[in-house]
Amino acid sequence: MPKKKKDSVLQPPYTFDTVWEELIDDENFVRVFLSDVLENYIIQQRWYGGKASKLKYIELQEYFRIQQREEVYYGLLLEVNFEEAFYQHYFLPIAFVSDETFAEKDRILPLTIRGQEGFIIDALNLEAFRKLVFERIMTAVPNDTTKVRYHKSVNFNDTEYVSSRFMGLEQSNTSIIINDKYVIKFFRRIYSDKNPDYEMSRFLSEKKGYQNTPSYQGSINVIDSDEVNITIALMQELVANQGDAWDYMLKELKKVFANLEYKRINIDALPETKIFSKLGINDVPPEIIDWAGLNIFLKLQMLAKRTAEMHIALGSEFSDTAFTPTHFNGDYEVWLKNRLLYQFQNRLNIVENNIHRLDGLSLELAKEFLERKNEIRKRFVNFDWTKLKGERIRIHGDYHLGQILIQDDDFYLLDFEGEPESTIRDRKVKQPPLKDVAGIFRSFHYAIYATIFDDTGTYPQPQKQLFKAGELLYRYFIGVFMGSYVGLIQKNNLNIGYIQERIFILEYCMLEKAVYELGYEMNSRPLWAVIPLEGIMSIINEKA
């Protein structure tokens, strides 16, 4: 493949004397498609993750056919190279259509093939392609050894295609609803390995029978020229729901903060609780129940139960080495410290370079963050694996309220793809299950502060008083979650350490998560940087 962008030898209108079934082997077409057309197309797509970098050139790493009888589509594995000396891989299925009224907004390239005028489009816009993919999964044979491997679950029992539609706007993947019963998620950003979402979904559904995640129904994996298994699509059950837990929590919290005035709550008189205490509903003081309501705490108990059940399932495997529990060791400590110190330095640089975009409380906290950087860095270095006796397992890895669906009084956990900034290898490293718990705690914190910051004069209390009420409520949320989670985990003999170890890991992982969040907020919405900064400083000050 060329290592620099080539100028095209052709000019529009593009004409090729090659049949569609052989077009991808035409060097002139590939040159035009990659250099003249695809660069402009790909940077405009929502799923493209390189918008912050400068695209240098695109290579066609390899391709494969997706076909059934006379229908032929191409699946392209693209390598996008950047000026900053790194690259990303993407999956793009393409189709040729001749109908001028079709996919007017989604055309990639107008061209003429053997006298037939038409357009190349993203094949996902074509119902015939979506139907073909579903039927290939539906008729998949066990132990497929071909290049493109379709797989159907033992739980899948449909016999015909009826309909399909896009699920809605998404950032990194494209999801199609089939027969109003299934969701096929096409991974746009791909990696030289099985996608964790596919691995975890199939493991939890087929091997462990975990009920509170959309059940695995099928998949498509491609074996590339290096014999690497690359996941390009995952099919799961479509779960009827009332939205995600993030939206639910925001609605509930608006009521909770409105109750401060409606019920004439004296914030200064509210009883406090120690952070990370294990609380049952009966341990929550009546003043707190009166203020926040009982229902939100019952929901937290159910969420804790589903989270614990997920971890118990993930920690109960003893034959598949990809999922067997393991203990802390020196290799893990080195990996963790190197990763977090690099991330921390990156966030320091971002804050230093963008501090002029902050004001008020966020500016005050950012200055404190920079002044205490050595203290924060020492907290990351202060990780001694020899003192930790708990187990490490495969975990969700990007666990927050937006990854959880509400179904009546229950929860469904989804999107096991892992932390977006992490490498595919890092996403599969076994971690303490409390890292997921720390992620959901940070999400509670976010929801509380988002409610306060989104206030447009709704609450008459001074913001400082709202912060005090929010921090107090946050501790009760954590306590009730911990009361249910830890009890169920210990009952099922998953070792998460004794109380001091649990507190250390939670604080460590919550600090890691808040520092991670800081990068996103500083780059995308600086006004919200106050939330992770508040989280960082509250964790640092907790031990003071």
Helices and strands as residue ranges (DSSP letters): E 14-16, G 20-25, H 27-31, I 32-38, H 39-42, E 55-68, E 71-82, E 87-97, E 107-113, E 116-122, G 123-125, H 127-138, E 148-152, E 164-166, E 173-178, E 182-187, E 189-190, H 196-202, I 203-207, E 216-223, E 229-237, H 245-262, G 267-269, G 281-283, H 286-292, H 295-314, E 326-327, H 330-354, G 355-357, H 360-371, H 373-381, G 385-387, E 391-392, G 401-403, E 404-407, E 410-413, H 424-427, H 434-453, H 463-491, H 499-524, G 526-529, H 530-542
